Amino acid sequence: MSWNCGTFVVLLTVLVALSLSPEAECAAVPNSSQTGAKEPQGPLRRIFMKEADASNFFRRRSRRAVKSPDEVNAEQRQVLAADERRREFHEEKRNEFESYVEEVDDEQNERSRESTEQWREFHYDGMHPPYEYNRQTI
């Protein structure tokens, strides 16, 4: 039970120390109406809206309301950009896989060719010309 009392005293001391320090007042976010924040200019003006408009945005537009052409175009651009990124990703993966398969095939063909050459050298009886000689004359 004594540790509960000790913990409480320590937390109370920290709280009082933090509330009395001058840095505690500096960390507060200033109110935009008091500091005279200016309105955004240019393209930012279209992105950000006033607080009153933002609070009424979803109330004004129902679920079945028709979207503006700008909204439709923006959504379409996002969909097209996502499709392009997906297509590039899959194309890159396909190219990597094709390179891997080609490399594996080359290695397999090389092993097969070496194995065949070793077999021919081992079984060559000297009576007939070597296989490479026959191929070159054909």
N, C-alpha and C positions, 0 to 999 in steps of 0.2 A: 504493500500500500504506500510505502514511503517513496517508491520510485515514481508513482503517479503524481504525487505532490511535487516532487523535484522536477519532473518533466513540465508540469503546469507552470511552475515558477520560471523555468528557463524560457519557455515559449512566450510567456507574458513579458519577460524582460526584453526579448528580441523584438516583439511587437512594439513596445514603447520606444525602443531605440530606433527602429525604422520609421516610426511615425514622427519622431522629433528631428530626424536628420534633414538637412536642407535639400539633399538630392531627391527626396521623395516628392517634393513639389515640382521639380524640374522634369520628372519622368512622365507627368500627365500630358495627354494629348490635348493640344489647344483646340478650342471650339472654333469652327470655321466662321461662324457668324461674328465672333468677337475679333478675330484677327483680320477680317476683311478679305477672305479668300476670293480671288478673281475667277470669273467664269472661264472654262476652257475655250480655246480658240481653234478654228480650222476644223480638221477632221475629228478631233476629240469632241467637239461640240455635238456631233451626231451620235457618238458612242455613249457618252455619259448623259444622263438626264437628271433633272432636278428631283429633289426628294419627294415633292408632292406628286410629280408625274410617275415616279417609280412606285410609290405606294398604291396608286390607282391603276397601274399598268394591267395587272391581271384582272381587275374588276371590270375595266372597260372592254377587254377583249374576251369573249366567251370561247369555248372550245371549238365551236363550229364557225367561228368568224373566218372570213376569207383573209388570207395573208396578203400583205402588200407585195408588189413585184420585187421590191428590194429584198424583202425577207426570203422570197422564193429563190431569187438569184444567189443570195448569200448561202443559203442551204445547199443549193445545187453546186456552187463552187466548192463547198466543203466536201460534198460527196465525191465530186470529181477528183479533188486532191487526194482524198483517202483511197479512191480506186487506183490512182496513179502510183501512190506509195505502195499499195498492196501488189500491183503488177510488177513494179521494179523489184520488190522483195522476192517475189516468186521467180522472176526471171533470173535474179542473182543466184538463188538457191538451185534452180535448174542448171545454170551454167556450171556451178560448183560440182553438182552431181555428175554432169556429163564429163567434166574434166577428170573426176575421180574414176568413173567407169572406163574412160579411155586409157587412163594410166594403168588400171588393173588389167585391162585387156592386153595392153602392150607387154606388161610383165608376164602374163600368162603365155602369150605367144613366144616371148623370148625363152621362157623356161621350156616350152614344148619344142622349140627349134633346137635348143641345146641338147635336150634329151634325145631327140631324133638323131642329131649328129653323133652323139656318143654311141647310140645303138648301132649306127652304120659303121662307125670306126671299129667297134668291137666285133661285129659280124662280117666285116669285109674279108673275103677269102683270097683276094689278089688275082682271081681268075678273070674277073670282069672289070671294066673301067669304073671308077667311082661315080656315084650318082651325079655329082656336080658336073662331071665331064660330059655325061649323057645329056644333061639339061642344056649345056651351052651349045651343043652341036645341033640341037633340034630347032 
